[in-house]
């Protein structure tokens, strides 16, 4: 039963599409397609890895606003965020 569960898990993982953060735009007013100066809000647009030309737009995209502290807590320290 355990091996069957692992087989199901690995089969599901192999069918998944990897995603990555393509662009992080600071935006105090939370308006789409606008960049502003330094701010604590971040808007992230994600695209599928290997999916088409990034300049032509994402295959699927969504925006999520969060405070800088929430972003760092969720996605790691500043070293991993800013590279």
Order of alpha helices (4+ residues) and beta strands (2+ residues): alpha-beta-beta-beta-alpha-alpha
